[in-house]
């Protein structure tokens, strides 16, 4: 059975992300892999350190037990397993994702000021950059709704013949929800660009809408708002539009104004 990797720090934000993941799991017939990762405490007294470690682990496992029982009572028939580990969250998560075959990662973020802290130079950024599977980032207390409209910003500099696999994954994901996928390019220049398209290997035509805006981030935010988008999917590459998204405060802009879940997928 496919699994959804859900890290928790027992905060309200991660609790909300877990509920989002559970509803996604019910739709996709996946099992929830719930994990809490704690940093090892620093203590010069070895005997005290051992006792402290035992106490931290015991308390974490008790909280995980309570969460799992609550989830099972709310989502009848859901498959969920609980896990605990000591380590550095970004590194430990990376190790789990590299050694197991997960379908998705679902994580929470704290919005506005917290978005920078959580997404840049920290756990979610690291996971989004290196995860072999799609990562869904949930802002604050955003609730899961049936996904009807998905938006995917693209860069016309893409070599679209290299993107067939990831495009197919996005199309297949949308089919689960019978969702419409809007592909669009943000034109920040003065040159008029005509709508373009590319053809998948199976002959399916993907049309790309041209959307005029002052900046990429404002364009994405406005496009999502104008079109009632419920999920934004970003294709992670090492150049062009998406590289800008990871090196400038665009995620924070979108999360602050849209309360919109973001899925990050790699082009391979």
PAZAPA-4460 file (N, C-alpha, C; in steps of 0.05 Angstrom, whole numbers, plus 32768, in hexadecimal, padded with zeros to 4 digits):
% residues 268
    n_x    n_y    n_z   ca_x   ca_y   ca_z    c_x    c_y    c_z   seq   type   mol
   8011   7FE8   8000   8000   8000   8000   8011   8019   8000     1      X     A
   800A   802D   7FF0   8019   8046   7FEF   8016   8055   800A     2      X     A
   802A   8065   8011   802A   8073   802A   802E   8091   8027     3      X     A
   8022   80A0   803A   8025   80BD   803B   8036   80C3   8054     4      X     A
   804C   80CF   8050   805E   80D6   8066   8055   80F0   8073     5      X     A
   804F   80EF   808D   8045   8106   809C   8055   810B   80B5     6      X     A
   8068   811E   80B5   8077   8125   80CE   8066   8136   80E0     7      X     A
   8068   8132   80FA   8059   8143   810D   806B   814C   8123     8      X     A
   8067   8165   812C   8074   816F   8144   805F   8174   815A     9      X     A
   8047   8169   8156   8031   816A   8169   8025   8186   816B    10      X     A
   802B   8197   8158   801F   81B2   8158   8004   81B1   814A    11      X     A
   7FF4   81C6   814D   7FDB   81C8   813F   7FDF   81C8   8121    12      X     A
   7FF5   81D4   8118   7FFA   81D5   80FB   7FFF   81B9   80F0    13      X     A
   800F   81A9   80FE   8014   818E   80F4   7FFC   817C   80F7    14      X     A
   7FEC   8182   810C   7FD3   8173   810F   7FC0   8178   80F7    15      X     A
   7FBF   8191   80EF   7FAE   8198   80D8   7FB8   818A   80BE    16      X     A
   7FD3   818A   80BB   7FDF   817D   80A4   7FD8   815F   80A4    17      X     A
   7FD8   8153   80BB   7FD2   8137   80BE   7FB5   8132   80B4    18      X     A
   7FA2   8143   80BC   7F86   813F   80B3   7F84   8142   8095    19      X     A
   7F93   8155   808A   7F94   8158   806D   7F9E   813E   8060    20      X     A
   7FB4   8133   806C   7FC0   811B   8061   7FAD   8103   8063    21      X     A
   7F9E   8102   8079   7F8B   80EC   807D   7F75   80EC   8067    22      X     A
   7F6B   8104   8061   7F56   8106   804D   7F61   8100   8031    23      X     A
   7F7A   8108   802D   7F88   8100   8014   7F8C   80E2   8012    24      X     A
   7F93   80D6   8029   7F97   80B9   802A   7F7D   80AA   8024    25      X     A
   7F67   80B4   802D   7F4D   80A7   8028   7F47   80A8   800A    26      X     A
   7F4F   80BD   7FFD   7F4A   80C1   7FE1   7F5C   80AF   7FD0    27      X     A
   7F75   80AD   7FD9   7F8A   80A0   7FC9   7F90   8083   7FD2    28      X     A
   7F82   807A   7FE7   7F86   805F   7FF1   7FA3   805B   7FFA    29      X     A
   7FAC   806F   8009   7FC7   806D   8014   7FC6   8069   8032    30      X     A
   7FDC   8060   803D   7FE0   805D   805A   7FEF   8075   8065    31      X     A
   7FE7   807F   807D   7FF5   8095   8089   800D   808B   8099    32      X     A
   8024   8096   8094   803D   8090   80A2   8043   80A9   80B4    33      X     A
   8039   80A8   80CD   803C   80BF   80DF   8055   80BD   80EF    34      X     A
   8066   80D2   80EF   807F   80D0   80FE   8085   80EA   810D    35      X     A
   8090   80E6   8125   809A   80FC   8135   80B8   80F9   8138    36      X     A
   80C6   810F   8132   80E4   810E   8134   80ED   8122   8149    37      X     A
   80FC   8119   815C   8105   812B   8172   8123   812D   8171    38      X     A
   812D   8145   8176   814A   814A   8178   8154   813E   8192    39      X     A
   816C   8133   8191   8178   8128   81AA   817F   813F   81BD    40      X     A
   8178   813C   81D6   817E   8152   81E9   819B   8153   81EF    41      X     A
   81A5   816C   81F4   81C1   8170   81FC   81C3   8170   821A    42      X     A
   81D3   815E   8225   81D6   815D   8242   81F1   8150   8248    43      X     A
   8200   815E   8259   821B   8154   8260   821A   813C   8273    44      X     A
   8205   8139   8281   8202   8123   8294   81F6   810B   8284    45      X     A
   8206   80F6   827F   81FE   80DF   826F   81E6   80D1   827A    46      X     A
   81E5   80CD   8295   81CE   80BF   82A0   81B5   80CF   829E    47      X     A
   81B7   80E9   82A2   819F   80FA   829E   8196   80FB   8281    48      X     A
   81A9   80FB   826F   81A3   80FB   8252   8193   80E2   824A    49      X     A
   819C   80CB   8255   818E   80B2   824E   8171   80B3   8258    50      X     A
   816D   80BC   8271   8152   80BE   827C   8141   80D2   826C    51      X     A
   814D   80E8   8264   813F   80FC   8255   8136   80F2   823A    52      X     A
   8148   80E3   822D   8142   80D7   8213   812A   80C4   8215    53      X     A
   812B   80B3   822A   8116   80A0   822F   80FB   80AE   8233    54      X     A
   80FC   80C4   8243   80E4   80D3   8249   80D8   80E0   8230    55      X     A
   80EA   80EC   821F   80E1   80F9   8207   80D4   80E4   81F4    56      X     A
   80E1   80CD   81F1   80D6   80B9   81DF   80BB   80AE   81E9    57      X     A
   80B9   80A9   8204   80A0   809F   820F   8089   80B3   820B    58      X     A
   808F   80CC   8210   807A   80E0   820D   8071   80E3   81F0    59      X     A
   8085   80E3   81DE   807E   80E5   81C2   806D   80CE   81B8    60      X     A
   8075   80B6   81C0   8066   809E   81B8   8049   809E   81C3    61      X     A
   8046   80A8   81DB   802B   80AA   81E7   801A   80BE   81D7    62      X     A
   8026   80D4   81CF   8017   80E8   81C0   8010   80DD   81A4    63      X     A
   8023   80CE   8198   801D   80C1   817E   8007   80AD   8181    64      X     A
   8007   809D   8196   7FF1   808A   819B   7FD6   8098   819C    65      X     A
   7FD5   80AE   81AB   7FBC   80BD   81AD   7FB2   80C8   8193    66      X     A
   7FC5   80D2   8183   7FBE   80DD   8169   7FB4   80C7   8156    67      X     A
   7FC1   80B0   8156   7FB9   809A   8145   7F9D   8091   814C    68      X     A
   7F97   808E   8166   7F7D   8086   816F   7F67   809A   8166    69      X     A
   7F6E   80B3   8168   7F5B   80C8   8160   7F56   80C7   8142    70      X     A
   7F6B   80C3   8132   7F69   80C2   8115   7F58   80A9   810D    71      X     A
   7F5D   8093   811A   7F4D   807B   8113   7F30   807E   8119    72      X     A
   7F29   808D   812E   7F0D   8091   8135   7EFF   80A5   8121    73      X     A
   7F0F   80B7   8115   7F03   80CB   8103   7F03   80C2   80E6    74      X     A
   7F16   80B1   80DE   7F18   80A8   80C2   7F16   8089   80C2    75      X     A
   7EFD   8080   80C0   7EF8   8063   80C1   7F06   8054   80AA    76      X     A
   7F15   8040   80B2   7F23   802F   809E   7F3E   8039   8096    77      X     A
   7F47   8050   80A0   7F60   805B   8098   7F77   804A   80A3    78      X     A
   7F8C   8048   8093   7FA4   803A   809B   7FB8   804F   80A5    79      X     A
   7FC2   804C   80BD   7FD5   805F   80C8   7FE9   8051   80DB    80      X     A
   8002   8057   80D7   8017   804C   80E9   8026   8063   80F6    81      X     A
   8031   805F   810E   803F   8074   811C   805C   806D   8120    82      X     A
   806D   8081   811F   808A   807D   8120   8097   8093   8130    83      X     A
   80AD   808C   813C   80BC   80A0   814C   80DA   809D   8147    84      X     A
   80E8   80B4   8146   8105   80B3   8142   8112   80CB   814E    85      X     A
   812B   80C8   8157   813C   80DE   815F   814C   80E6   8147    86      X     A
   8151   8100   8144   8162   8109   812D   815C   8125   8126    87      X     A
   816A   812E   8111   8165   8149   8106   814F   8145   80F1    88      X     A
   8138   8153   80F5   8120   814E   80E4   8126   814D   80C6    89      X     A
   8133   8161   80BB   8138   8162   809E   8148   814A   8095    90      X     A
   815C   8142   80A4   816D   812C   809C   815E   8111   80A0    91      X     A
   8151   810E   80B6   8142   80F5   80BC   812C   80F1   80A8    92      X     A
   811D   8106   80A1   8108   8103   808D   8114   80FB   8072    93      X     A
   812A   8108   806B   8137   8101   8051   813F   80E4   8050    94      X     A
   8149   80D9   8066   8151   80BD   8067   8139   80AB   8064    95      X     A
   8123   80B1   8071   810A   80A1   806E   8101   80A1   8051    96      X     A
   8100   80B9   8045   80F6   80BB   802A   8107   80AD   8016    97      X     A
   8121   80AC   801B   8134   809F   8009   8133   8080   800B    98      X     A
   812B   8076   8022   812C   8059   8026   8110   804C   8024    99      X     A
   80FB   805B   8022   80E0   8050   801F   80D2   805D   8008   100      X     A
   80BE   804F   7FFE   80AF   8059   7FE6   8095   8067   7FEF   101      X     A
   8096   8081   7FF4   807F   8090   7FFC   8071   809D   7FE4   102      X     A
   8057   809F   7FE5   8048   80AB   7FCF   8048   80CA   7FD2   103      X     A
   8046   80D4   7FEB   8045   80F0   7FF0   8051   80F7   800B   104      X     A
   8059   8110   800F   8060   811B   8029   804C   8131   802D   105      X     A
   8040   8133   8045   802F   8149   804C   8039   8157   8065   106      X     A
   803F   8171   8063   804B   8180   8079   803B   819A   807D   107      X     A
   803D   81A5   8095   8030   81BF   809B   8044   81D5   809B   108      X     A
   803A   81EE   8098   804B   8206   809B   803B   821B   80AA   109      X     A
   8049   822D   80B6   803C   8240   80C8   8034   825A   80BB   110      X     A
   8034   825C   80A1   802A   8274   8094   803C   828D   8096   111      X     A
   8033   82A3   808E   8041   82BE   808D   805E   82BD   8096   112      X     A
   8063   82C7   80AF   807E   82C8   80B9   808A   82AC   80BC   113      X     A
   8079   8299   80C4   8083   827E   80C8   808A   8270   80AE   114      X     A
   807E   8278   8098   8083   826B   807E   80A1   826D   8076   115      X     A
   80AD   8284   807A   80C9   8287   8073   80DA   8275   8085   116      X     A
   80D2   8275   809F   80E2   8265   80B2   80E0   8247   80AB   117      X     A
   80C8   823E   80A4   80C4   8222   80A0   80CC   8219   8084   118      X     A
   80CA   822A   8070   80CF   8222   8055   80EB   8227   804C   119      X     A
   80F8   823C   8056   8112   8243   804C   8127   823E   8061   120      X     A
   813B   822C   805A   8150   8226   806C   8147   8213   8082   121      X     A
   8130   8206   807F   8127   81F4   8094   811A   81DB   8088   122      X     A
   8109   81CE   8098   8100   81B3   8092   80F1   81B1   8077   123      X     A
   80DD   81C1   8074   80CC   81BE   805C   80DC   81C4   8042   124      X     A
   80ED   81D7   8043   80FD   81DD   802B   810F   81C6   8024   125      X     A
   811C   81BB   8039   812E   81A4   8034   811E   818C   8029   126      X     A
   8107   8186   8035   80F7   816F   802C   80EE   8174   800F   127      X     A
   80E4   818D   8009   80DA   8193   7FEF   80EF   8191   7FDA   128      X     A
   8108   8198   7FE1   811E   8197   7FCE   8127   817B   7FC7   129      X     A
   8126   816A   7FDC   8133   814F   7FD8   8120   8138   7FD8   130      X     A
   8107   813C   7FDE   80F4   8125   7FDF   80F0   8119   7FC3   131      X     A
   80F2   80FE   7FC1   80ED   80F1   7FA8   80CF   80EF   7FA1   132      X     A
   80BE   80F5   7FB5   80A1   80F5   7FB0   8095   8111   7FB4   133      X     A
   807D   8116   7FAA   8071   8130   7FAD   806E   8138   7FCA   134      X     A
   8073   8152   7FD0   8070   815D   7FEB   8059   8171   7FEB   135      X     A
   8045   816D   7FFC   802F   817F   7FFE   8032   8190   8018   136      X     A
   8033   81AA   8014   8038   81BD   802A   801D   81CB   8031   137      X     A
   8014   81C8   8049   7FFA   81D2   8052   7FFE   81EA   8064   138      X     A
   7FF2   8201   805C   7FF5   8219   806C   7FE1   8219   8083   139      X     A
   7FEC   821F   809B   7FDB   8223   80B2   7FC6   820E   80B7   140      X     A
   7FAD   8217   80B8   7F96   8206   80BD   7F85   8201   80A4   141      X     A
   7F91   8201   808D   7F83   81FC   8074   7F76   81E0   8075   142      X     A
   7F5D   81DF   806F   7F4E   81C5   8070   7F4D   81B8   8055   143      X     A
   7F4E   819E   8055   7F4C   818F   803C   7F30   8192   8030   144      X     A
   7F2F   8197   8017   7F17   8197   8008   7F1B   8187   7FEF   145      X     A
   7F06   817C   7FE4   7F0A   816D   7FCB   7F17   8180   7FB6   146      X     A
   7F2D   8177   7FAB   7F3C   8188   7F99   7F2F   8188   7F7E   147      X     A
   7F24   819F   7F76   7F17   81A2   7F5D   7F28   81B1   7F48   148      X     A
   7F39   81C3   7F51   7F49   81D3   7F3E   7F66   81D4   7F48   149      X     A
   7F78   81CC   7F36   7F95   81CB   7F3C   7FA2   81DF   7F28   150      X     A
   7FB6   81EE   7F32   7FC5   8200   7F21   7FE3   81F7   7F21   151      X     A
   7FEF   81F8   7F09   800B   81F1   7F06   8019   8207   7EF7   152      X     A
   8029   8218   7F04   8039   822C   7EF5   8050   821F   7EE7   153      X     A
   8055   8227   7ECE   806C   821B   7EBF   807C   8232   7EB4   154      X     A
   8094   822B   7EAB   80A7   823D   7E9F   80A8   8235   7E81   155      X     A
   80A5   8248   7E6F   80A6   8241   7E53   80C2   823A   7E4A   156      X     A
   80D5   823D   7E5C   80F1   8234   7E56   80F4   8216   7E5B   157      X     A
   80E0   820A   7E67   80E1   81ED   7E6B   80E5   81DE   7E51   158      X     A
   80F4   81C8   7E53   80F5   81B6   7E3D   80DF   81A2   7E42   159      X     A
   80C8   81A7   7E36   80B0   8198   7E3E   80B2   817A   7E38   160      X     A
   80C3   8173   7E25   80C6   8156   7E1F   80D3   8148   7E37   161      X     A
   80E0   8157   7E49   80EB   814B   7E61   80D7   8149   7E78   162      X     A
   80C0   8155   7E75   80AD   8158   7E8B   8096   8144   7E88   163      X     A
   8096   8132   7E75   8080   8121   7E71   8079   8111   7E8A   164      X     A
   808D   8106   7E97   8088   80F5   7EAF   807A   8104   7EC5   165      X     A
   8084   811C   7ECC   8078   812C   7EE2   805D   8136   7EDA   166      X     A
   805A   813E   7EC0   803F   8147   7EB7   802B   8130   7EB9   167      X     A
   8034   8119   7EB2   8022   8101   7EB4   801A   80FC   7ED1   168      X     A
   802D   80FF   7EE3   8027   80FB   7F00   8013   810F   7F09   169      X     A
   8016   8128   7F01   8003   813D   7F08   7FE7   8137   7EFD   170      X     A
   7FE6   812F   7EE4   7FCC   8129   7ED7   7FBF   8111   7EE5   171      X     A
   7FCF   80FD   7EEC   7FC4   80E5   7EFA   7FBA   80ED   7F16   172      X     A
   7FC9   80FE   7F24   7FC0   8107   7F3E   7FA5   8116   7F3C   173      X     A
   7FA3   8127   7F28   7F8A   8136   7F24   7F72   8124   7F1F   174      X     A
   7F77   810D   7F11   7F61   80FB   7F0B   7F55   80EF   7F24   175      X     A
   7F65   80EC   7F39   7F5B   80E1   7F52   7F44   80F1   7F5D   176      X     A
   7F46   810B   7F59   7F32   811E   7F63   7F1F   8128   7F4D   177      X     A
   7F24   811E   7F35   7F15   8129   7F1E   7F18   8147   7F1C   178      X     A
   7F31   8150   7F20   7F38   816D   7F22   7F41   8177   7F07   179      X     A
   7F3B   8191   7F03   7F45   819F   7EEC   7F61   81AA   7EF1   180      X     A
   7F73   81A7   7EDE   7F8F   81B0   7EE1   7F93   81C9   7ECF   181      X     A
   7F9A   81DF   7EDB   7FA0   81F7   7ECC   7FBE   81FB   7ECA   182      X     A
   7FC9   81FA   7EB2   7FE6   81FF   7EAE   7FE9   821C   7EA5   183      X     A
   7FFB   822A   7EB1   7FFE   8247   7EAA   801A   8251   7EAC   184      X     A
   8020   8266   7E9D   803A   8273   7E9D   8036   8290   7EA5   185      X     A
   8046   829A   7EB8   8044   82B6   7EC0   8056   82C7   7EAE   186      X     A
   804A   82D8   7E9E   8059   82EA   7E8C   805D   8305   7E9A   187      X     A
   8076   830A   7EA3   807C   8323   7EB1   8088   8338   7E9E   188      X     A
   808B   8331   7E85   8097   8344   7E72   8083   8353   7E62   189      X     A
   808C   8363   7E4F   807A   8373   7E3E   8073   8364   7E25   190      X     A
   8082   8350   7E1E   807D   8341   7E06   8064   8330   7E08   191      X     A
   8053   8331   7DF4   803B   8321   7DF4   8042   8305   7DEC   192      X     A
   8039   82F2   7DFD   803F   82D5   7DF8   8024   82C7   7DF2   193      X     A
   8023   82B9   7DDD   800B   82AA   7DD6   8009   8290   7DE6   194      X     A
   7FF1   8287   7DEC   7FEE   826E   7DFB   7FFD   8257   7DEC   195      X     A
   8009   8246   7DFB   8019   8230   7DEF   800F   8215   7DFA   196      X     A
   8018   8200   7DEE   8010   81E5   7DF7   8027   81D1   7DF1   197      X     A
   8025   81BA   7DFE   8037   81A4   7DF7   8027   818A   7DF8   198      X     A
   8031   8176   7DEB   8023   815C   7DE8   8031   8147   7DF8   199      X     A
   8021   8138   7E09   802C   8121   7E17   8031   810A   7E04   200      X     A
   803F   80F6   7E0E   8045   80DF   7DFD   802C   80D0   7DF4   201      X     A
   8017   80D2   7E04   7FFE   80C4   7DFD   7FEC   80D5   7DEB   202      X     A
   7FF7   80EC   7DE3   7FE8   80FE   7DD2   7FD7   8113   7DE0   203      X     A
   7FD6   8112   7DFB   7FC6   8126   7E0A   7FD3   8141   7E07   204      X     A
   7FC2   8155   7E01   7FCC   8171   7DFD   7FC9   8180   7E17   205      X     A
   7FE0   818D   7E1F   7FE0   819E   7E37   7FE2   81BB   7E2E   206      X     A
   7FCD   81CA   7E34   7FCC   81E7   7E2D   7FD7   81F7   7E44   207      X     A
   7FE8   820B   7E3D   7FF4   821D   7E51   7FE9   8239   7E4D   208      X     A
   7FDB   8243   7E62   7FD0   825E   7E61   7FE6   8272   7E68   209      X     A
   7FE5   8289   7E5B   7FF8   829F   7E60   7FE9   82B3   7E72   210      X     A
   7FF5   82B8   7E8A   7FE9   82CA   7E9D   7FFC   82E2   7EA3   211      X     A
   7FF3   82FA   7E9E   8003   8312   7EA0   8003   831B   7EBD   212      X     A
   801C   8321   7EC8   801E   832C   7EE3   8038   833B   7EE6   213      X     A
   8039   834B   7EFA   8051   835B   7F00   8069   834A   7F09   214      X     A
   8063   8336   7F1A   8078   8324   7F24   806D   8308   7F23   215      X     A
   807F   82F4   7F24   8077   82D8   7F25   8066   82D2   7F3D   216      X     A
   806F   82DB   7F54   8060   82D4   7F6D   8044   82E1   7F6D   217      X     A
   8042   82FA   7F65   8028   8307   7F64   8016   82FA   7F4F   218      X     A
   8022   82F1   7F39   8013   82E4   7F24   8007   82CA   7F2E   219      X     A
   8018   82BA   7F3C   800E   82A0   7F46   7FF8   82A4   7F5A   220      X     A
   7FFC   82B7   7F6C   7FE8   82BC   7F81   7FCE   82C5   7F74   221      X     A
   7FCF   82D8   7F61   7FB7   82E2   7F54   7FAA   82CD   7F43   222      X     A
   7FB9   82BD   7F35   7FAE   82A8   7F24   7F9E   8295   7F35   223      X     A
   7FAA   828C   7F4B   7F9D   8279   7F5D   7F83   8284   7F68   224      X     A
   7F84   829D   7F70   7F6C   82AA   7F7B   7F56   82AD   7F65   225      X     A
   7F5E   82B6   7F4E   7F4A   82BB   7F38   7F3D   82A2   7F2F   226      X     A
   7F4B   828B   7F31   7F41   8272   7F26   7F38   825E   7F3B   227      X     A
   7F36   8267   7F54   7F2C   8256   7F6A   7F3C   823C   7F6C   228      X     A
   7F56   823F   7F6B   7F68   8228   7F6C   7F69   821C   7F88   229      X     A
   7F69   8202   7F8B   7F69   81F5   7FA5   7F83   81E6   7FAA   230      X     A
   7F94   81E3   7F96   7FAF   81D7   7F9A   7FC1   81E3   7F85   231      X     A
   7FD8   81ED   7F8E   7FED   81F7   7F7C   8003   81E2   7F7A   232      X     A
   8009   81D9   7F62   801F   81C6   7F5F   8037   81D3   7F52   233      X     A
   804E   81D1   7F5E   8066   81DD   7F54   807A   81C7   7F4B   234      X     A
   8083   81C9   7F33   8096   81B6   7F28   80B2   81BF   7F2F   235      X     A
   80C0   81AF   7F3F   80DB   81B7   7F48   80F0   81B0   7F34   236      X     A
   80FD   81C5   7F2A   8114   81C2   7F18   812B   81D4   7F23   237      X     A
   8141   81D3   7F16   8159   81E2   7F1F   815D   81FC   7F10   238      X     A
   8149   8204   7F01   814C   821E   7EF3   8131   8229   7EED   239      X     A
   8130   8242   7EE4   8117   824E   7EDC   8104   8255   7EF3   240      X     A
   80EB   8255   7EED   80D6   825E   7F00   80D8   8251   7F1B   241      X     A
   80DA   8237   7F1C   80D9   8229   7F36   80F1   822E   7F47   242      X     A
   8108   8232   7F3A   8120   8239   7F49   811C   8254   7F57   243      X     A
   810F   8266   7F4A   8108   8280   7F56   80F6   827B   7F6E   244      X     A
   80E3   8269   7F6B   80CF   8264   7F81   80DD   825B   7F9A   245      X     A
   80F3   824C   7F97   8101   8242   7FAE   8116   8255   7FBA   246      X     A
   811C   826A   7FAC   8131   827C   7FB5   8126   8298   7FBB   247      X     A
   810D   829C   7FB8   8100   82B6   7FBF   80E7   82B0   7FD0   248      X     A
   80DD   82C5   7FDC   80C7   82C1   7FEF   80AC   82BF   7FE1   249      X     A
   80AA   82AC   7FCE   8091   82A9   7FBF   807E   8296   7FCD   250      X     A
   8089   8281   7FD9   8078   826F   7FE8   806A   827E   7FFE   251      X     A
   8079   828F   800D   806D   829E   8023   8056   82B0   8018   252      X     A
   805A   82BC   8001   8046   82CD   7FF5   802D   82BE   7FEF   253      X     A
   8030   82A6   7FE3   8019   8296   7FDC   800A   828C   7FF5   254      X     A
   801A   8281   8008   800E   8277   8021   8000   828C   8031   255      X     A
   800B   82A4   8031   7FFF   82BA   8040   7FE4   82C2   8035   256      X     A
   7FE3   82C4   801A   7FCB   82CF   800E   7FB7   82BB   8004   257      X     A
   7FC0   82A2   8000   7FAE   828F   7FF4   7FA4   8279   8007   258      X     A
   7FB3   8274   801C   7FAD   825D   802D   7FAB   8244   801C   259      X     A
   7FBD   8241   800A   7FBB   822D   7FF5   7FD0   8217   7FF8   260      X     A
   7FC8   81FE   7FF9   7FDB   81E8   7FFA   7FED   81E8   7FE1   261      X     A
   8006   81E2   7FE4   8019   81E1   7FCE   8025   81C5   7FCD   262      X     A
   8025   81B9   7FB5   8032   81A0   7FB1   804B   81A5   7FA0   263      X     A
   8062   819B   7FAA   807B   819D   7F9B   8082   8182   7F90   264      X     A
   8086   8181   7F76   808E   8168   7F69   80A8   816C   7F59   265      X     A
   80B8   8158   7F57   80D1   815A   7F48   80CB   8150   7F2B   266      X     A
   80DB   815B   7F19   80D5   8157   7EFD   80DD   813B   7EF4   267      X     A
   80EE   812C   7F04   80F6   8111   7EFA   80DE   80FE   7EFA   268      X     A
***
